[in-house]
Each structure stands twice: as C-alpha cells, then as structure tokens.
Amino acid sequence: MGLGKTLQAISLLSYLKVNHNSTGPFLVLCPLSVTDGWMSEFVKFCPILRVLRYVGDKENRRDLRRMMHEHLRKQSPSIDGQLELPFDVLLTTYDLALLDQDFLSQIPWHYVVVDEAQRLKNPSSVLYSVLQQHFIMPRRLLMTGTPIQNNLTEL
C-alpha cells in the first residue's frame, strides 16, 4: 500500500537493538508475497540486524532448523544464561508459523511483528489461536492498511 509500515516496524526493531541493547529475537510474520520486500528493506535500512528468511519447502526449513540447533550446540550460555541465536529477526509466513509451530513456539520472542494483521481479526481463526496459546510473545506490533470498521473489537 505504500504507507511505510514496513520501514516503521524495521525502525522500531533497530531502535530496540541499538538503544536498548536488545538482541531479540524478533519474529516477523507476513504473507509470502512480501517476504522479499521485507528482506530488501532490512538490507537497505537496517543492515545491523541479522535477518533469517525462514521460507521454503520442508527440506529447506529442516536444514535451517539444523543450522540453528548446530549454532546453539556450539556455544556456551552467556552470563545471564541466554544462548545467542544465529539471527536477530526471523522472517516467515503465517502458514509456516502454523506448520512449524512446534519449533518456532519454543523460541521466547522478544517482539512479534504481524504484517497484514487483519488475518488476526477473527479470534476463532487457527492462526489467532496458535499465536495466542503457543507462542511466547510479550510484545506485539500488528500492522494493517485496512481501516477499522467502527468496531473496537478490531483493535
């Protein structure tokens, strides 16, 4: 839509990393059709954030999970007991968040950004239920270019 939502979200994540020393992890959920756009915006406007594009077929995603497990296995916990993930931001689609929820829901997400958040309008939808019940996400940014329809439950 060209409203600058993606850049604003990236700016927020960059601010958290630079000004609050937050290493995340941050999760960005969006339609597959805009993942390339998100990646190019991250590269162009915030190259300090390490972004992992978690898309592809079952084998590609399995390889990405193996890479993450291998990265974690090789390191020692930091002073505060945290392990450093090989990314700051994991960029994926709604469908893959549902398909791979067993893996992705194990990560304690510092912030979750949902692009085209009108997908969460219905609280009885599968995506809404899975995110609400299984994902650790104390902070959420819901983005949409769709105006509300005079109904406060949409907020």
C-alpha positions in Angstrom: 0.0 0.0 0.0 3.0 2.3 0.3 2.2 3.7 3.8 5.7 3.0 5.2 4.5 0.3 7.7 7.4 -2.0 6.9 10.0 0.7 7.4 8.4 1.9 10.6 8.5 -1.7 12.0 12.1 -2.1 11.0 12.9 1.2 12.6 11.4 0.0 15.9 13.4 -3.2 15.9 16.6 -1.2 15.0 15.8 1.2 17.9 15.4 -1.7 20.3 18.7 -3.2 19.3 20.8 0.0 19.2 19.3 2.0 22.1 18.2 -0.9 24.4 20.8 -3.5 23.5 18.0 -5.9 22.7 19.3 -8.9 20.7 15.7 -10.0 20.2 14.8 -12.4 19.0 12.2 -10.7 16.8 9.6 -12.6 14.8 8.1 -11.1 11.6 5.0 -12.8 10.2 3.8 -11.7 6.8 2.4 -13.0 3.5 4.9 -14.9 1.3 4.4 -12.3 -1.4 6.0 -9.6 0.7 9.0 -11.5 2.3 11.3 -10.4 -0.5 10.2 -6.8 0.1 10.8 -7.1 3.9 14.3 -8.6 3.2 15.3 -5.8 0.9 14.1 -3.2 3.4 16.1 -4.8 6.2 19.2 -4.8 4.0 18.7 -1.3 2.8 17.7 0.5 6.0 19.0 -1.7 8.9 21.9 -3.9 7.9 23.0 -4.3 11.6 20.0 -6.7 12.1 20.8 -10.3 11.2 17.7 -11.5 9.4 16.9 -15.1 8.7 14.3 -15.7 6.0 12.5 -18.8 7.1 10.7 -20.0 4.0 11.0 -22.8 1.5 10.0 -26.4 1.3 10.1 -28.9 4.1 13.7 -29.9 3.4 14.9 -26.3 3.3 13.2 -25.4 6.6 14.6 -28.6 8.1 18.1 -27.5 7.1 17.5 -24.1 8.6 16.4 -25.7 11.9 19.5 -27.9 11.9 21.7 -24.9 11.3 20.1 -23.1 14.3 20.5 -26.2 16.5 24.1 -26.6 15.5 24.8 -22.9 16.2 23.3 -23.3 19.7 25.1 -26.5 20.4 28.5 -24.9 19.7 28.1 -22.1 22.2 28.1 -21.6 25.9 25.4 -19.7 27.7 26.1 -16.1 28.2 26.4 -14.5 31.7 22.6 -14.2 32.0 22.1 -17.8 30.9 20.9 -16.9 27.4 22.0 -18.6 24.3 22.6 -16.4 21.2 20.6 -17.3 18.2 22.2 -17.0 14.7 19.7 -14.2 13.9 18.1 -11.1 15.4 15.0 -11.4 13.2 13.3 -14.4 11.9 11.1 -13.5 8.9 8.5 -16.1 7.9 4.9 -16.5 6.7 1.7 -17.2 8.6 1.4 -20.6 7.0 4.9 -21.7 8.0 4.3 -20.4 11.6 1.4 -22.8 11.7 3.2 -25.7 10.0 6.4 -25.3 12.1 4.7 -24.1 15.3 6.4 -26.9 17.4 9.8 -25.5 16.6 9.0 -21.8 16.4 6.9 -21.6 19.5 9.9 -22.8 21.6 11.7 -19.5 21.0 11.0 -16.8 23.5 10.3 -14.0 21.1 11.1 -10.5 22.4 8.8 -8.8 19.9 6.5 -10.2 17.2 5.5 -8.1 14.2 2.5 -9.2 12.2 2.1 -7.6 8.8 -1.3 -7.6 7.3 -2.7 -8.2 10.8 -6.3 -8.3 9.5 -5.6 -12.0 9.3 -6.0 -12.0 13.1 -9.4 -10.2 13.0 -11.2 -13.4 13.8 -10.3 -14.7 17.3 -11.5 -18.2 16.4 -9.1 -18.5 13.5 -6.4 -21.1 13.7 -3.6 -18.5 13.3 -5.0 -16.4 16.1 -5.4 -19.4 18.4 -2.0 -20.8 17.8 -0.2 -17.5 18.3 -2.2 -16.8 21.4 -1.8 -20.2 23.0 1.6 -21.5 21.9 3.9 -18.6 21.2 5.8 -16.6 23.8 5.4 -13.1 22.7 5.0 -10.4 25.4 5.3 -7.6 22.9 3.4 -7.4 19.6 3.1 -5.0 16.7 0.1 -5.5 14.5 0.3 -3.7 11.1 -2.5 -3.2 8.6 -3.5 -0.8 6.0 -7.1 -1.8 6.3 -9.2 0.7 8.3 -11.2 -0.4 11.2 -15.0 -0.7 10.7 -16.2 1.3 13.7 -15.9 -1.7 15.9 -13.5 -1.6 18.9 -13.0 -5.3 19.0 -10.9 -4.9 15.8 -8.3 -3.1 17.8 
